[in-house]
């Protein structure tokens, strides 16, 4: 681990107890408390992927994973938002210099949320840019962001409409309160609405090159980032899941010596071979998830450092690895709650909240419906996985 990464992860660790204490409040409020956002901001952990010239750390993606996991140990929703916002700031770093200056010129802590999915209405060409009308659901980070990037289809005189990120100030958008979910409630992933918002041309960014990591023509010479957005975006999400699962494991293990093994003659749960086997199974799955995620980020960083674009098989594998990581965390959580007993589902018990968070988070569209397995399998037999999913 580099000294910079170790220092940033250590900063995240100092917040863990505060985040743990505030996690129930985030769950009930359906948003992160202001103190939580302020603590992460003051620690500089929303600036991991912000370019150094704007006051950011410009770290590698492995650092993003490790920081989000550490924050996730305190609060899954806070880890999730940290990942989403850093991925959003990564995308902003690919916009023209003028757009970056608008975002960070006066505030290096400015946050950008990014949401995938096309708007419901439309785009009108106008002098110097476009007028955007639409809605973007599941907009994690929108309650705390200063800017939001949503996907729009921009017409062309020479071909079909081309998908772009449209970067818009949150002050010109509204948020509909639609995030009423069983888990990851603290992310406040509501619906963002635009009504004829003007987006100048310099705040439009072609989406496909960003998605595929083909950004050499978009960035300044010497820019540190040349990643597939799919890989960067998923890393922050799985970091939160790993952290939450790890926190749950530690909680069950620490409580075992003082909890009865109901219906048995064992003095406590720690004496029960069943509990011991369950702990071994759960922590092995969490460790495996961490290893898979670490290898994924190391591959991403390797290609970025080499200035090379990963091939389709490698990008498809990235999505598969993220999916496998999420699934392992979910399986570990199921084992841990069964091992702890029915009182894990008491509303006062943090295990039920982490269980809900991981069960919802691990079913994010990027991980679900069997599509990642199809994408990777299709790439392995030499077919183009982008024919069935654009998230490659």
C-alpha positions in Angstrom: 0.0 0.0 0.0 1.4 3.4 -0.9 1.8 6.0 1.8 -0.8 8.3 0.2 -3.4 5.5 0.1 -2.6 4.4 3.6 -3.0 8.0 4.8 -6.4 8.4 3.1 -7.7 5.1 4.3 -6.5 6.0 7.8 -8.5 9.2 7.6 -11.6 7.2 6.7 -10.9 5.0 9.7 -11.0 7.9 12.0 -14.6 8.6 10.9 -15.8 5.1 11.3 -17.2 5.4 14.9 -19.0 8.7 14.1 -20.5 7.2 10.9 -21.6 4.1 12.9 -23.3 6.2 15.5 -25.1 8.2 12.7 -26.0 5.3 10.5 -29.4 4.7 12.1 -30.3 8.4 11.7 -29.3 8.3 8.0 -31.6 5.2 7.6 -34.6 6.9 9.3 -34.0 10.3 7.5 -33.5 8.7 4.1 -30.4 10.9 3.6 -27.0 11.3 5.1 -27.0 13.7 8.1 -25.3 17.0 7.5 -22.6 16.1 10.1 -21.7 12.9 8.1 -21.4 14.8 4.9 -19.3 17.5 6.6 -17.0 15.0 8.2 -16.3 13.2 4.9 -15.8 16.5 3.1 -13.4 17.9 5.8 -11.4 14.7 5.6 -11.0 15.4 1.8 -12.5 12.0 0.9 -14.9 13.3 -1.7 -11.8 14.6 -3.6 -10.1 11.3 -4.2 -10.5 11.5 -8.0 -10.6 15.2 -8.3 -7.5 16.4 -10.3 -4.7 17.9 -8.3 -4.8 21.1 -10.2 -8.2 21.7 -8.6 -7.1 20.8 -5.1 -7.9 17.0 -5.3 -5.9 14.0 -4.5 -6.1 12.4 -8.1 -5.6 9.0 -6.5 -5.7 5.6 -8.2 -8.9 3.5 -8.2 -7.5 1.1 -5.5 -7.6 4.0 -3.1 -11.2 4.6 -4.0 -12.1 1.0 -3.2 -10.2 1.0 0.1 -11.6 4.3 1.3 -15.2 3.4 0.4 -14.8 0.0 2.2 -13.5 1.8 5.4 -16.4 4.3 5.3 -18.8 1.5 4.6 -17.7 -0.2 7.8 -19.3 2.7 9.6 -22.3 3.4 7.3 -23.1 1.6 4.1 -25.0 4.6 2.7 -22.1 6.9 3.4 -19.7 4.5 1.7 -22.0 4.3 -1.3 -22.3 8.1 -1.6 -18.6 8.5 -1.3 -18.1 6.1 -4.2 -20.8 7.7 -6.4 -19.6 11.3 -5.9 -16.0 10.4 -6.5 -17.0 8.6 -9.7 -18.9 11.8 -10.6 -15.9 13.9 -10.0 -13.9 11.5 -12.2 -16.3 12.2 -15.1 -16.1 16.0 -14.5 -12.3 15.7 -14.9 -12.9 14.6 -18.5 -15.0 17.6 -19.4 -13.4 20.7 -21.1 -11.3 22.9 -18.9 -14.0 25.6 -18.8 -16.5 23.2 -17.3 -14.0 22.0 -14.7 -13.3 25.5 -13.7 -17.0 26.2 -13.2 -17.3 23.2 -10.9 -14.0 23.5 -8.9 -12.6 26.9 -9.6 -13.9 28.5 -6.4 -14.6 25.3 -4.4 -12.4 22.2 -4.6 -14.9 20.4 -2.4 -17.7 20.8 -5.0 -19.5 17.5 -5.6 -20.8 16.0 -8.8 -23.3 13.2 -8.9 -23.7 11.1 -12.1 -26.7 9.0 -13.0 -27.0 6.6 -15.9 -30.3 6.3 -17.8 -32.0 8.5 -20.4 -34.4 11.3 -19.5 -38.1 10.9 -20.0 -38.7 13.9 -22.2 -36.3 15.6 -24.6 -33.5 18.0 -25.7 -34.0 21.2 -27.7 -31.0 22.6 -29.7 -30.5 26.3 -29.0 -27.8 28.9 -29.5 -24.6 27.8 -27.8 -26.0 24.5 -26.4 -29.2 22.7 -25.6 -32.3 23.0 -23.4 -32.8 19.9 -21.4 -36.0 18.5 -20.0 -36.2 15.2 -18.3 -36.1 13.1 -15.1 -33.3 10.8 -13.8 -34.3 8.3 -11.1 -32.0 6.6 -8.6 -29.8 9.7 -8.5 -27.5 8.8 -5.6 -25.7 11.8 -4.2 -28.2 14.3 -5.6 -29.2 15.6 -2.1 -25.6 16.6 -1.4 -24.1 17.4 -4.8 -23.5 20.8 -6.3 -23.7 19.5 -9.9 -25.3 16.5 -11.6 -24.5 14.8 -14.9 -27.4 13.0 -16.6 -27.5 11.3 -20.0 -29.2 13.0 -22.9 -29.5 12.3 -26.6 -28.1 15.2 -28.7 -29.2 15.4 -32.3 -26.7 15.4 -35.1 -26.9 16.8 -38.7 -24.8 13.9 -40.0 -26.2 10.8 -38.1 -28.4 9.5 -35.3 -28.5 11.3 -32.0 -25.4 10.8 -29.8 -25.6 10.2 -26.1 -23.8 12.8 -23.9 -23.4 13.6 -20.3 -25.1 16.9 -19.6 -23.5 18.6 -16.6 -26.0 20.8 -14.8 -25.9 22.8 -11.5 -28.2 21.4 -8.9 -29.5 24.9 -8.2 -31.3 24.7 -11.6 -32.8 21.3 -10.9 -35.4 20.0 -8.6 -35.5 16.7 -6.6 -38.6 14.5 -6.3 -38.8 12.5 -3.1 -39.1 9.0 -4.6 -36.5 7.1 -2.6 -38.7 4.9 -0.4 -36.7 1.7 -0.3 -36.0 -1.1 2.2 -32.3 -0.6 2.1 -29.6 1.9 1.3 -32.1 4.4 2.6 -29.5 6.9 3.7 -28.3 7.4 0.1 -31.4 9.5 -0.7 -31.3 8.3 -4.3 -34.2 10.3 -5.4 -35.4 11.5 -8.9 -33.8 14.6 -10.3 -35.9 16.8 -12.6 -34.9 19.3 -15.3 -37.3 21.7 -17.0 -35.8 23.4 -20.0 -32.4 23.8 -18.3 -29.8 25.4 -20.6 -26.6 23.4 -20.9 -23.8 25.1 -22.9 -21.8 23.1 -25.3 -18.7 23.0 -23.0 -20.8 21.1 -20.5 -21.7 18.3 -22.9 -19.5 15.2 -23.0 -19.8 12.3 -25.4 -20.8 9.3 -23.3 -19.5 6.3 -25.3 -15.7 7.2 -25.1 -16.1 7.7 -21.3 -17.9 4.4 -21.0 -15.2 2.5 -22.9 -12.2 4.3 -21.6 -11.4 5.8 -25.0 -10.7 9.2 -23.5 -7.3 10.1 -24.9 -8.9 12.8 -27.1 -11.0 14.2 -24.2 -8.3 14.9 -21.6 -5.3 17.2 -21.2 -1.9 15.8 -21.9 -0.5 13.9 -18.9 -4.0 13.4 -17.4 -3.8 10.5 -15.0 -7.1 8.9 -15.8 -7.9 6.7 -18.7 -10.4 4.2 -17.3 -13.7 2.6 -18.4 -16.4 4.5 -16.5 -18.2 1.2 -15.8 -15.2 0.0 -13.8 -14.7 3.2 -11.9 -18.4 3.6 -11.1 -18.8 0.0 -9.8 -15.7 0.2 -7.6 -17.2 2.7 -5.2 -20.4 0.7 -4.9 -18.7 -2.6 -4.1 -16.4 -0.9 -1.6 -19.4 0.1 0.5 -20.7 -3.5 0.4 -17.4 -5.0 1.5 -17.2 -2.5 4.3 -20.7 -3.3 5.5 -20.3 -7.0 5.4 -17.0 -6.7 7.3 -18.7 -4.6 10.0 -21.4 -7.2 10.4 -18.9 -10.0 10.7 -17.0 -8.1 13.4 -20.2 -7.4 15.3 -21.4 -11.0 15.3 -17.9 -12.3 16.3 -17.6 -9.7 19.1 -21.0 -10.5 20.6 -20.7 -14.3 20.4 -19.0 -14.7 23.9 -21.9 -12.9 25.6 -24.9 -14.3 23.7 -26.6 -17.5 24.6 -26.8 -20.4 22.2 -30.5 -20.8 22.4 -31.9 -24.3 22.9 -28.5 -25.8 23.7 -26.2 -26.5 26.7 -23.4 -24.3 25.3 -22.4 -21.5 27.6 -22.5 -19.0 24.8 -22.5 -18.8 21.0 -18.8 -18.7 20.8 -18.7 -22.3 22.2 -21.0 -23.6 19.5 -19.3 -25.3 16.5 -22.2 -24.1 14.3 -21.4 -20.5 15.1 -17.7 -21.1 14.5 -18.4 -22.7 11.1 -20.7 -19.9 10.1 -18.1 -17.2 11.0 -15.5 -19.1 9.0 -17.8 -19.3 6.0 -18.8 -15.7 6.2 -15.3 -14.2 6.7 -13.9 -16.3 3.9 -16.6 -15.0 1.5 -15.8 -11.4 2.6 -12.1 -12.0 2.2 -12.7 -13.5 -1.3 -14.8 -10.5 -2.2 -12.1 -8.2 -1.1 -9.5 -10.1 -3.1 -11.6 -10.1 -6.3 -12.3 -6.3 -5.9 -8.6 -5.6 -5.2 -7.5 -7.5 -8.3 -10.1 -5.6 -10.3 -8.9 -2.2 -9.2 -5.3 -3.2 -9.8 -6.1 -4.1 -13.4 -7.9 -0.8 -13.9 -4.9 1.1 -12.5 -2.4 -1.0 -14.5 -4.0 0.0 -17.8 -4.4 3.6 -16.8 -0.7 3.9 -15.8 0.3 2.2 -19.1 -1.9 4.6 -21.1 -3.6 1.6 -22.6 -7.3 0.9 -23.1 -8.5 -2.5 -21.8 -9.9 -4.8 -24.4 -13.6 -5.9 -24.4 -12.9 -9.1 -22.5 -11.1 -7.3 -19.7 -13.9 -4.7 -19.4 -16.5 -7.5 -19.4 -14.6 -9.2 -16.7 -14.6 -6.0 -14.6 -18.4 -6.1 -14.6 -18.4 -9.8 -13.7 -15.9 -9.3 -10.9 -18.0 -6.5 -9.4 -21.1 -8.7 -9.6 -19.3 -11.6 -7.9 -18.1 -9.3 -5.2 -21.6 -8.0 -4.5 -23.0 -11.5 -4.4 -20.4 -12.8 -2.0 -21.1 -9.9 0.4 -24.8 -10.7 0.2 -24.3 -14.4 0.9 -22.0 -13.6 3.8 -24.7 -11.3 5.3 -27.3 -14.1 5.1 -25.0 -16.4 6.9 -24.2 -13.9 9.6 -27.8 -13.0 10.4 -28.7 -16.7 10.7 -25.7 -17.3 13.0 -26.6 -14.4 15.2 -30.3 -15.4 15.6 -33.7 -13.8 15.2 -32.8 -10.8 17.4 -30.6 -9.6 14.5 -33.9 -8.4 12.9 -34.9 -6.2 15.9 -35.1 -2.6 14.7 -32.6 -1.6 17.3 -30.0 -4.1 16.0 -27.6 -2.6 13.4 -27.3 -6.0 11.7 -30.8 -5.7 10.1 -29.9 -2.3 8.7 -26.6 -3.6 7.1 -28.5 -6.7 5.8 -31.1 -4.4 4.1 -28.4 -2.2 2.7 -26.3 -5.0 1.2 -29.4 -6.8 -0.1 -30.5 -3.6 -1.9 -27.0 -2.4 -3.0 -26.0 -5.8 -4.3 -29.0 -5.8 -6.6 -28.0 -2.5 -8.4 -28.7 -2.7 -12.1 -25.0 -3.0 -12.8 -24.9 -6.3 -10.9 -28.3 -7.8 -11.5 -30.6 -9.9 -13.7 -27.9 -12.2 -14.9 -26.7 -9.6 -17.5 -23.1 -9.4 -16.2 -22.7 -13.2 -16.6 -24.1 -13.0 -20.1 -21.8 -10.0 -20.9 -18.7 -11.9 -19.7 -19.6 -15.2 -21.3 -20.4 -13.5 -24.6 -16.9 -11.8 -24.6 -15.2 -15.1 -23.7 -16.5 -16.8 -26.9 -15.4 -13.9 -29.1 -18.8 -12.1 -29.5 -19.4 -8.4 -28.8 -21.0 -8.1 -25.4 -22.0 -4.5 -26.2 -24.7 -6.0 -28.4 -26.6 -6.9 -25.2 -25.5 -4.2 -22.7 -23.9 -0.8 -23.0 -22.3 -1.2 -19.6 -19.1 -2.7 -20.8 
